[in-house]
């Protein structure tokens, strides 16, 4: 079975454990596992909306500042 290395945590995972979008796009820095992808997404959301006033990025686009 082919293993993929997460460019964020450095661990190896099967294809099913990798973030499918990072595999499709093929980021310059490599691939992300599902766990790291989720953590980075949450960190981005916290940076944009620290008080969690918006339910999604679409909500931010419609009602943001």
Backbone as a printed PyTorch tensor [residue, N CA C, xyz], in Angstrom:
tensor([[[  0.8490,  -1.1810,   0.0000],
         [  0.0000,   0.0000,   0.0000],
         [  0.8920,   1.2410,   0.0000]],

        [[  0.5430,   2.1700,  -0.8750],
         [  1.2970,   3.4100,  -0.9590],
         [  0.9760,   4.2840,   0.2490]],

        [[  1.9990,   4.8960,   0.7960],
         [  1.8410,   5.8080,   1.9300],
         [  2.1680,   7.2280,   1.4740]],

        [[  1.4660,   8.1690,   2.0550],
         [  1.6750,   9.5920,   1.7910],
         [  2.1570,  10.2480,   3.0700]],

        [[  3.0800,  11.1800,   2.9450],
         [  3.6080,  11.8900,   4.1030],
         [  2.9270,  13.2440,   4.2150]],

        [[  2.3720,  13.5070,   5.3760],
         [  1.7580,  14.8040,   5.6420],
         [  2.8680,  15.8350,   5.7870]],

        [[  2.7580,  16.8940,   5.0280],
         [  3.8080,  17.9150,   5.0690],
         [  3.7530,  18.7570,   6.3380]],

        [[  2.6800,  18.6320,   7.1270],
         [  2.5590,  19.4280,   8.3410],
         [  3.0690,  18.6620,   9.5630]],

        [[  2.5830,  17.4400,   9.7550],
         [  2.9920,  16.6800,  10.9430],
         [  4.1270,  15.6990,  10.6420]],

        [[  4.3200,  15.3600,   9.3790],
         [  5.4200,  14.4790,   8.9840],
         [  5.1210,  12.9970,   9.1070]],

        [[  3.9210,  12.6330,   9.5520],
         [  3.5520,  11.2260,   9.6790],
         [  3.1100,  10.6740,   8.3320]],

        [[  3.1530,   9.3480,   8.1970],
         [  2.7400,   8.6880,   6.9690],
         [  1.3420,   8.1130,   7.1220]],

        [[  0.5370,   8.2300,   6.0570],
         [ -0.8490,   7.7940,   6.0740],
         [ -1.2030,   7.1220,   4.7540]],

        [[ -2.2780,   6.3290,   4.7890],
         [ -2.8240,   5.7720,   3.5550],
         [ -3.5830,   6.8850,   2.8280]],

        [[ -3.9220,   6.6360,   1.5760],
         [ -4.6250,   7.6400,   0.7790],
         [ -5.9580,   8.0390,   1.4180]],

        [[ -6.6560,   7.0790,   2.0330],
         [ -7.9570,   7.3760,   2.6370],
         [ -7.8510,   8.2750,   3.8620]],

        [[ -6.6690,   8.3720,   4.4530],
         [ -6.4610,   9.2100,   5.6240],
         [ -5.9480,  10.6010,   5.2690]],

        [[ -5.7430,  10.8400,   3.9850],
         [ -5.2470,  12.1360,   3.5370],
         [ -6.4100,  13.0270,   3.1290]],

        [[ -6.2060,  14.3370,   3.2270],
         [ -7.2020,  15.3040,   2.7820],
         [ -7.2980,  15.2000,   1.2600]],

        [[ -8.4680,  14.8660,   0.7600],
         [ -8.6330,  14.6220,  -0.6770],
         [ -8.3320,  15.8640,  -1.5120]],

        [[ -8.6450,  17.0450,  -0.9970],
         [ -8.3780,  18.2680,  -1.7540],
         [ -6.8790,  18.4930,  -1.9190]],

        [[ -6.1080,  18.2310,  -0.8860],
         [ -4.6620,  18.4370,  -1.0140],
         [ -4.0570,  17.4180,  -1.9820]],

        [[ -4.6370,  16.2230,  -2.0540],
         [ -4.1510,  15.2300,  -3.0150],
         [ -4.4940,  15.6360,  -4.4440]],

        [[ -5.6980,  16.1840,  -4.6530],
         [ -6.1310,  16.5990,  -5.9800],
         [ -5.3280,  17.7860,  -6.4930]],

        [[ -5.1580,  18.7730,  -5.6420],
         [ -4.4790,  20.0050,  -6.0520],
         [ -2.9770,  19.8050,  -6.0860]],

        [[ -2.4550,  19.0490,  -5.1440],
         [ -1.0170,  18.8320,  -5.0720],
         [ -0.2870,  20.1020,  -4.6840]],

        [[ -0.5020,  20.5460,  -3.4570],
         [  0.1440,  21.7590,  -2.9680],
         [  1.6560,  21.7000,  -3.1560]],

        [[  2.2720,  22.8350,  -3.3410],
         [  3.7160,  22.9020,  -3.5400],
         [  4.4800,  22.3190,  -2.3560]],

        [[  3.9160,  22.4730,  -1.1620],
         [  4.5830,  21.9750,   0.0410],
         [  4.2880,  20.5070,   0.3080]],

        [[  3.4400,  19.8680,  -0.4880],
         [  3.1100,  18.4670,  -0.2840],
         [  1.6390,  18.2720,  -0.0020]],

        [[  1.3480,  17.2720,   0.8200],
         [ -0.0230,  16.8860,   1.1130],
         [ -0.3150,  17.0270,   2.5950]],

        [[ -1.6080,  17.0820,   2.9260],
         [ -2.0250,  17.1840,   4.3210],
         [ -2.9000,  15.9930,   4.6870]],

        [[ -2.7130,  15.4720,   5.9050],
         [ -3.6180,  14.4460,   6.4040],
         [ -4.9120,  15.1420,   6.8230]],

        [[ -5.9730,  14.3550,   7.0090],
         [ -7.2680,  14.9240,   7.3720],
         [ -7.2150,  15.6650,   8.7000]],

        [[ -6.4670,  15.1310,   9.6600],
         [ -6.3810,  15.7590,  10.9830],
         [ -5.7200,  17.1300,  10.8950]],

        [[ -4.5770,  17.2080,  10.2310],
         [ -3.8730,  18.4910,  10.1190],
         [ -4.6700,  19.4810,   9.2790]],

        [[ -5.3050,  19.0010,   8.2330],
         [ -6.1230,  19.8700,   7.4030],
         [ -7.2390,  20.5020,   8.2260]],

        [[ -7.8990,  19.6980,   9.0500],
         [ -8.9670,  20.2030,   9.9110],
         [ -8.4300,  21.2090,  10.9280]],

        [[ -7.2970,  20.8980,  11.5490],
         [ -6.7040,  21.8040,  12.5440],
         [ -6.3240,  23.1390,  11.9140]],

        [[ -5.7500,  23.1100,  10.7130],
         [ -5.3630,  24.3480,  10.0330],
         [ -6.5880,  25.1570,   9.6200]],

        [[ -7.6360,  24.4720,   9.1830],
         [ -8.8770,  25.1640,   8.8300],
         [ -9.4670,  25.8600,  10.0480]],

        [[ -9.5030,  25.1600,  11.1800],
         [-10.0290,  25.7610,  12.4060],
         [ -9.1690,  26.9410,  12.8590]],

        [[ -7.8640,  26.8370,  12.7370],
         [ -6.9790,  27.9480,  13.1150],
         [ -7.2400,  29.1610,  12.2340]],

        [[ -7.4800,  28.9230,  10.9540],
         [ -7.8010,  30.0180,  10.0360],
         [ -9.1170,  30.6790,  10.3930]],

        [[-10.1090,  29.8660,  10.7090],
         [-11.4140,  30.4080,  11.1110],
         [-11.2940,  31.2170,  12.3910]],

        [[-10.5250,  30.7130,  13.3520],
         [-10.3250,  31.4440,  14.6070],
         [ -9.6200,  32.7750,  14.3700]],

        [[ -8.6930,  32.8050,  13.4240],
         [ -7.9730,  34.0440,  13.1260],
         [ -8.8990,  35.0720,  12.4770]],

        [[ -9.7950,  34.6090,  11.6180],
         [-10.7010,  35.5040,  10.9030],
         [-11.8690,  35.9260,  11.7890]],

        [[-12.3610,  34.9990,  12.5980],
         [-13.5620,  35.2350,  13.4030],
         [-13.3490,  34.6930,  14.8150]],

        [[-12.5260,  35.3710,  15.6340],
         [-12.1850,  34.8510,  16.9580],
         [-13.3740,  34.7030,  17.9020]],

        [[-14.4230,  35.4670,  17.6940],
         [-15.5910,  35.3890,  18.5650],
         [-16.6490,  34.4140,  18.0450]],

        [[-16.3840,  33.7930,  16.9020],
         [-17.2920,  32.8240,  16.2930],
         [-18.6850,  33.4080,  16.0640]],

        [[-18.7050,  34.6000,  15.4780],
         [-19.9690,  35.2470,  15.1600],
         [-20.5820,  34.7500,  13.8580]],

        [[-19.7730,  34.0710,  13.0430],
         [-20.2310,  33.6240,  11.7440],
         [-20.2060,  32.1020,  11.6950]],

        [[-21.1960,  31.5270,  11.0280],
         [-21.3100,  30.0720,  10.9910],
         [-20.4730,  29.4500,   9.8760]],

        [[-20.0670,  30.2490,   8.8850],
         [-19.2810,  29.7150,   7.7740],
         [-18.5510,  30.8600,   7.0850]],

        [[-17.6390,  30.4970,   6.1950],
         [-16.9470,  31.5270,   5.4270],
         [-17.9250,  32.2200,   4.4740]],

        [[-18.9540,  31.5040,   4.0030],
         [-19.9540,  32.1170,   3.1430],
         [-20.6930,  33.2130,   3.9060]],

        [[-21.0010,  32.9350,   5.1660],
         [-21.6470,  33.9200,   6.0200],
         [-20.7440,  35.1380,   6.1790]],

        [[-19.4500,  34.8950,   6.3440],
         [-18.4910,  35.9910,   6.4650],
         [-18.4940,  36.8220,   5.1930]],

        [[-18.5050,  36.1830,   4.0240],
         [-18.5080,  36.9090,   2.7500],
         [-19.7470,  37.7870,   2.6200]],

        [[-20.8870,  37.2990,   3.0810],
         [-22.1390,  38.0450,   2.9510],
         [-22.2630,  39.1420,   4.0100]],

        [[-21.7770,  38.8860,   5.2160],
         [-22.0380,  39.7870,   6.3330],
         [-20.7690,  40.3390,   6.9890]],

        [[-19.6310,  40.0110,   6.4320],
         [-18.3600,  40.3970,   7.0580],
         [-18.0300,  41.8530,   6.9220]],

        [[-16.9420,  42.1990,   7.5370],
         [-16.5120,  43.6120,   7.5630],
         [-15.3500,  43.8020,   6.6060]]])
